[in-house]
Structure formats: structure tokens, C-alpha cells
Amino acid sequence: MLKFVHQAICDIRTTGSVFPSSPRLARAMTNSLRDHRGEKRILEVGPGTGAFTQAILSSLRGKDSLDIVEVNPVFCEHIERQLLAPFRARHSGMSIGLHQGPIESAALEGGYDFVICGLPFNNFPVALTQSIFAQILRLMRDGGELTYFEYAGVRAFKRPFVGPHGRERIAQFKAFTQKTAKSHHVTRSLVVANIPPALTVRLTKRRGNLEACSE
Ligand SMILES: C[S@@+](CC[C@H](N)C(=O)[O-])C[C@H]1O[C@@H](n2cnc3c(N)ncnc32)[C@H](O)[C@@H]1O
């Protein structure tokens, strides 16, 4: 927790929050992994100190695999030492990869069944959000599922404080997510037990559809 707060103070734009996500939000973000029957390939983006990583690791079975992409080297070192090294020691046959760097330029093979994404899209310029969505959709198989979250009511809360440029960015982000929801299947669900309460957004990729990831 202290490590997360410290990194948030150092770089609030990429960390995006002062507190790590709650166990209840982690459970909601990873529901589909526990329900899935058969082998699964998972990508986690932006694990921070590993609030979702723990829930992902506990869902892994047999020949499942997990790749993790995190831009902040302090968080990478933390989850490697606290979570991944102990997990690998207990499950030597399982493929668990950690990649330090931004997701938008990560060189990964793709074909993921599930992407669990902790990125603070509301803090990013819309062009960056679009390029990250484009990259994630490219990396997912058709019918694959992307789950990300946002804080409930965050855009309405911010709007009076951000000035005309900020309001324009909020409107562009809203238009982008609406377009995305038309091109793919999207559902949302509220998790109250988080500081602040959050909405999980679950996007199922339509066959061959990379649309709505750029303007
Ligand atoms: C809001 S924190 C979420 C951390 C954790 N998943 C949680 O919910 O507690 C966002 C995380 O995304 C990482 N991040 C931000 N931009 C990124 C990028 N372009 N590529 C990969 N990771 C990024 C940050 O360093 C941070 O760890």
C-alpha cells in the first residue's frame, strides 16, 4: 500500500489513483477467468502492486499462461519479488512473463483470451487511449474479452474543474467509448466496495473487428 501511494505521488498521471484497487474490485475484474473452462492465455496491463495479479494467479490451471506489462520499474520489481517468483517456484511448468515498458509498444505474440487492464484511461490524452485500445484489440483473439475499470462518475465529477480543454477531452473520451461499444459487445457493472467506487467495463471483441480503436 505505501509503495503504491509513494509511486502515485511521484507520477499521478500514469499511476492514476492514490490507492490500489480493493479485493472486491479484483474479484469482479477477474470473474470470467474463474468461470472459463479449458486453457486460457491472459494478458494483464498495469498491475501496479498486484491487486489484480493475485486474483489472476489464483485462477491459473494446467497449461494456462500469463503475460504482464507494466511501465513502472518500481512496480515491476515489486510484483516480481512479492508475487511472481514465489508463484513460479510452486508452479514450475507454467508460463508467466513480465515485460517492463508501455503496452502501446510492447512486442507480444498476441492471441489472448483475456486482457485484464488497470490503466487510468481518464488521465490519458484521447490519442494515447486510442493507440492503447488498438494495440490491445490487435493482441486479443476474436471473441476474447478485455476488462478494464473506471471510477464511477469520474468524468461528471471532473468536468467543473478542468476548463474548456479538459471538457473537450472528456467529450472526446466519451465519444470514443460509445463508438467502441457499438463495434464490440460491452457490459458494465458497479463495484461499491472500492475507494472510490468503480465500474468494471467488459468488452468482448467482435470477429475480426479492430474498429473504434482510432478516429
Ligand atoms: C490505476 S494503477 C492500477 C494498479 C492496479 N491494477 C490496481 O488496480 O490497483 C495503473 C497502473 O498502470 C501502469 N501504467 C500506466 N501507463 C501504462 C502503460 N502505458 N503501459 C503499461 N502500464 C502502464 C501504472 O504504472 C500503474 O501501475
The ligand as an SDF file (V2000), in Angstrom:
LIG
                    3D

 27 29  0  0  0  0  0  0  0  0999 V2000
   -4.5030    2.8380  -11.5800 C   0  0  0  0  0  0  0  0  0  0  0  0
   -2.9310    1.9520  -11.4640 S   0  0  0  0  0  0  0  0  0  0  0  0
   -3.6710    0.3310  -11.2860 C   0  0  0  0  0  0  0  0  0  0  0  0
   -2.8550   -0.6240  -10.4850 C   0  0  0  0  0  0  0  0  0  0  0  0
   -3.5650   -1.9150  -10.1110 C   0  0  0  0  0  0  0  0  0  0  0  0
   -4.0260   -2.6490  -11.2960 N   0  0  0  0  0  0  0  0  0  0  0  0
   -4.7470   -1.6240   -9.2090 C   0  0  0  0  0  0  0  0  0  0  0  0
   -5.8790   -1.6180   -9.7290 O   0  0  0  0  0  0  0  0  0  0  0  0
   -4.5250   -1.4000   -8.0140 O   0  0  0  0  0  0  0  0  0  0  0  0
   -2.3600    1.9910  -13.1670 C   0  0  0  0  0  0  0  0  0  0  0  0
   -1.1130    1.1930  -13.4590 C   0  0  0  0  0  0  0  0  0  0  0  0
   -0.8660    1.2350  -14.8660 O   0  0  0  0  0  0  0  0  0  0  0  0
    0.5310    1.4510  -15.1080 C   0  0  0  0  0  0  0  0  0  0  0  0
    0.6470    2.0750  -16.4460 N   0  0  0  0  0  0  0  0  0  0  0  0
    0.3250    3.3580  -16.7860 C   0  0  0  0  0  0  0  0  0  0  0  0
    0.5170    3.5540  -18.1090 N   0  0  0  0  0  0  0  0  0  0  0  0
    0.9510    2.3690  -18.6320 C   0  0  0  0  0  0  0  0  0  0  0  0
    1.2940    1.9340  -19.9530 C   0  0  0  0  0  0  0  0  0  0  0  0
    1.2340    2.7670  -20.9940 N   0  0  0  0  0  0  0  0  0  0  0  0
    1.6820    0.6330  -20.1330 N   0  0  0  0  0  0  0  0  0  0  0  0
    1.7380   -0.2180  -19.0690 C   0  0  0  0  0  0  0  0  0  0  0  0
    1.4350    0.1460  -17.7890 N   0  0  0  0  0  0  0  0  0  0  0  0
    1.0400    1.4150  -17.5650 C   0  0  0  0  0  0  0  0  0  0  0  0
    0.9480    2.3410  -13.9430 C   0  0  0  0  0  0  0  0  0  0  0  0
    2.3420    2.3420  -13.7290 O   0  0  0  0  0  0  0  0  0  0  0  0
    0.1530    1.7160  -12.7940 C   0  0  0  0  0  0  0  0  0  0  0  0
    0.8460    0.6280  -12.2330 O   0  0  0  0  0  0  0  0  0  0  0  0
  1  2  1  0
  2  3  1  0
  2 10  1  0
  3  4  1  0
  4  5  1  0
  5  6  1  0
  5  7  1  0
  7  8  2  0
  7  9  1  0
 10 11  1  0
 11 12  1  0
 11 26  1  0
 12 13  1  0
 13 14  1  0
 13 24  1  0
 14 15  1  0
 14 23  1  0
 15 16  2  0
 16 17  1  0
 17 18  1  0
 17 23  2  0
 18 19  1  0
 18 20  2  0
 20 21  1  0
 21 22  2  0
 22 23  1  0
 24 25  1  0
 24 26  1  0
 26 27  1  0
M  CHG  2   2   1   9  -1
M  END
$$$$
